[in-house]
Structures are given as C-alpha cells and as structure tokens.
Amino acid sequence: MATKEKDEAVLILLGKRIVFLRKKKGYSQLTLSFLADVSKTYLSDVE
C-alpha cells in the first residue's frame, strides 16, 4: 500500500473515531479539540 493510501486510511479511521467520541460522550468540537490539544479546524477537516 502506498504512503498516500495509508495516510488516507488513517485519516478515515481517525475521522470515524472522532465522530464516535463526539456522539458517545456528547462532546462538541470545541471541547474535544481542547481535550485532544488539536485545533477545532483540524477536527472539522478530519471529521
């Protein structure tokens, strides 16, 4: 698998995990970005 394909697969899995956490825990993007120490823009792009 090429590096680009691996990167895309990782981003898809990460996006699914973010959606799962937001639904299960009821986190907003702002709260989750604070807890994960990443920007809200990054979360919305990945999600």
N, C-alpha and C positions, 0 to 999 in steps of 0.2 A: 504494500500500500504506500503510495507516495506521501510525502510530508504534508502537502496541501490537503489531501484527502483525510489524513489523520487529524490535522488541525480542525477541519470542518466537522469531523465526527466528534471530537472533544467539545467543540462549541455547541453542537446539538445536544449532547448529553448534559452539558453544563446548563443550557437553557431549560431543559426538562427538569433538572434538579431545582433550579431557581423557581420555576412555576410550581413544582410540588411543595417546596418550603413555604412559598407565599400563600398557597391555598390551605395547607395543613396548619400552619401556625398563625395565619391571618396577618402576616407582615405586609406592610406597604413597601414599595420600592425604596422609599427614603429610609425606613427602619432597617431593612435588610442591607442596604448599602452602608449604613453606619455600622451595623454588626459585623459585616464582612470586610469592612475597611476598603471598599471599592466605590467608584463614583456611580451615581444614580444613572448617568448617561450610559456607562458600560453595562449596567444591569439591563436597562431597557433595550440596548442594542443586542445583547446576547439572548434575552428573552424573546 
